[in-house]
């Protein structure tokens, strides 16, 4: 064992668990999710008095009004809200839960590890498509939607990790994702960056993706494998292999796993991205526009 067991004082423990259970029960009920998120954030930020003052007299400054309105996710937008191919119905609830997750991380209580890990586990059970038991989600994790993420049991995801589920993202049992990692499930076209392809990205059981690494959309990081710090994975990492570098290459097999591992020629990682593409249709009535307004025709091309 490399860690100690730590517990909160009994009175604090009772308050923490009571609060988490209360929010969990409200999110599990038919109550409007916006109301649950708003009330939770008002109280976590200690703004109940000013909220009540605004509701009863309206005597608050313009800046206070913006702040108080901001506790309600219905009064906010997220970057992923603008994505044309998103599932509108699923996104609405995911957006509200994602707002609660992000704004909780802006409170001092987000640094209380025993409380914060359990609170985020509870939220993950509502936000993600699947979330296993005994997961540990640290501070500053961001997601695209949330509802396209599947996470197994006993997974740890450290600070400032980005989980892109514009496509689909699966993380297996006992996987470890270190600080600053980016896991992607979408790619932009090389010429027209407004054209997006979505993929299924997979992190296998017992895999470790170490700090500041990036996994490209549609890749699979194999079971019991290791992605070295700041590596850029652009292909499939075989089970039990250790990969490093940009682009990442296999440099060895984990000691003791040689007989179970497949050989990789010259350390190169095979790409199976096309096999994991997720097709989608855009609404017929979509108002398409190019926010960049670029000329995509190379010079000298005949008209």
JOURSUL-V588513 format. One record per backbone hydrogen bond with DSSP energy under -0.5 kcal/mol. NH is the residue of the N-H (numbers start at 1). CO is the residue of the C=O. Records with the same first field share a line. If there is no record, write none. Layout:
BEGIN
NH->CO / CO
END
This chain:
BEGIN
13->9
14->10
15->11
16->12
17->13
18->14
19->15
20->16
21->17
22->18
23->19
24->20
25->21
26->22
27->23
28->24
29->25 / 26
36->32
37->33
38->34
39->35
40->36
41->37
42->38
43->39
44->40
45->41
46->43
47->42
51->47
52->48
53->49
54->50
55->51
56->52
57->53
58->53 / 54
59->53
60->58
65->61
66->62
67->63
68->64
69->65
70->66
71->68
72->69
73->71
75->72
76->73
81->78
82->79
83->80
86->83
88->86
91->87
92->88
93->89
94->90
95->91
96->92
97->93
98->94
99->95
100->96
101->97
102->98
103->99
104->100
105->101
106->103
107->104
110->107
111->108
112->109
113->111
116->112
117->113
118->114
119->115
120->116
121->117
122->118
123->119
124->120
125->121
126->122 / 123
127->123
128->124
129->146 / 149
130->149
132->151 / 152
136->155
138->136 / 157
141->138
142->161
144->163
149->146
150->169
151->130
152->171
154->133
155->152
156->175
157->136
158->177
160->139
161->158
162->181
163->142 / 161
164->162 / 183
165->163
168->199
169->148
170->201
171->150
172->203
174->153
175->172
176->207
177->156
178->176 / 209
180->159
181->178
182->213
183->162
184->182 / 215
187->197
189->192 / 195
193->191
195->192
196->194
197->187
198->278
199->185
200->276
201->168 / 199
202->219
203->170
204->202 / 221
206->173
207->204
208->225
209->176
210->208 / 227
212->179
213->210
214->231
215->182
216->214 / 233
219->216
221->202
222->220 / 237
224->205
225->222
226->241
227->208
228->226 / 243
230->211
231->228
232->245
233->214 / 231
234->232
236->270
237->220
238->236
240->223
241->238
242->252
243->226
244->249
247->232
248->232
249->244
250->267
251->242
252->242
254->240
257->254
260->257
261->257 / 258
267->264
268->265
270->268
272->270
275->272
276->272 / 273
277->274
278->198
279->277
286->283
288->286
291->289
296->294
298->296
301->298
END
